[in-house]
């Protein structure tokens, strides 16, 4: 059982895929790191020896991952809102930020459709 950056990696998966369990590491970055460390991407995560685990752990600690990454992203959004940019305004209003149409679409971002009713529950005949 391999534990890197506070995340337990699935041992039965290939190491290049298992590393993607860490937030901030995708397949391309994990493949680049493994190539840099001369570790075969097709090996299972449980098959790594102690020395390879230590090298991998020390290399991954250099990247910005997990909590640091989410803190950086939230601070970036907060900065945009504070300086009053259009993107910050769209974030604040929970609307699509990157220019998508929001008049009819964007249900994922905007949430469930709200009607103009008073919110009163009407009884239906059963």
N, C-alpha and C positions, 0 to 999 in steps of 0.2 A: 504494500500500500504506500503510494508515493504522495507526499504532502509538500506542496510548493505554494508560497505566498498565502498561506492559510486556507488553501483549498485542497481537498483530498481528490486526487486524480483517479479516474476509473482505470483499474489495472488491466482489464481485458482488452482495452482499445489500443490502437496504434498510438504511439507517443505524440505524433503530429496532431492527431484528433483529440487526444486526452488533454493536451495543453490548452485547447480552446475552451475548456471549462473555466479557465481563469478569465475574469472579466478584463477586457482590454487586449487579449491575445486572440488573433484570428489565425486562420490556417496559413496565410502567407507569412506573417511574422513568426509563427512558431516554426515553419519550415526553414526560414532564413536563420533563426537562432540555432536549430539543430544542424544545419549545414555548416554554420560557423564553428560549432563545437565538434564536428565530425561524428555525429551520432546518426545512425541509420533511421530514416523516417518510418520504415515499415516495422520496426521492433515494437513489441508491446511495452506498455508503461511498467509492468512488473518485472520485465526482463533487464532493466537497467541495473548496473552494479553501483556500488557506493560512490566510487570516484566520479562516474558519469552524473549521478544524482547531484553531487556536490557542485560540479561544474555548471550544471543546468540551473541549479538553485541560485548560484552566485550571479550568473548571467541574467536571469529573469528579474532579479532584484534591482537591476539597473534600469528597467523599464518602469513607466508610470502605470500602475495597475490598480484594480479593485477600488478601495476607498479613496485613494489619492486621485484617481481618474474621475470618479463621480463627483468628488469635491471640486476639482478643477472645472468640470463641465458646468456644475451649478453656479460656481462663481462667475464663469464667463456669461451665463444667461443673466445673472443678477447685475453684472456690469452693464450689459446691453440695456436692461430695464432702467438702471439708474441714470444713464446718460441720455435716455429718451429716444433711442433709435427706433426705426420702424420695426425691426426684428424684435426688439425688446417689448414693444407695444403688442405685437402679435403673440409673443410668449405670454405676456400678462393676461391677455384676453382669451388664451387657450384656443388660438386659431392657427391654421397652417402658416409656417414661417417662410417657406421657400417659394412663394409665388403661386401656389396651387389655387384653383378656383374654390371658393368656399360658400358660394351662394346655395348650391344644391348638394354639393358633395361634402367631404371632410367629416363624415359621421364618426370615424374612428377617433379623430382628435376632439371634435366638439361634443361627443357623447350622445346619449339617447335624445331623440327628437322631443322637444318641449312644445306643447301647443299653447295657444293664447287663452286657454280657459282659466277659470279662477282656481282650479285645483280641487274643486268640489267633487266628491265621489257621487256618481249617480247610481241609483239602484236599478237593477235590471230584473225583468220578470223571469222566474225560474219555472 
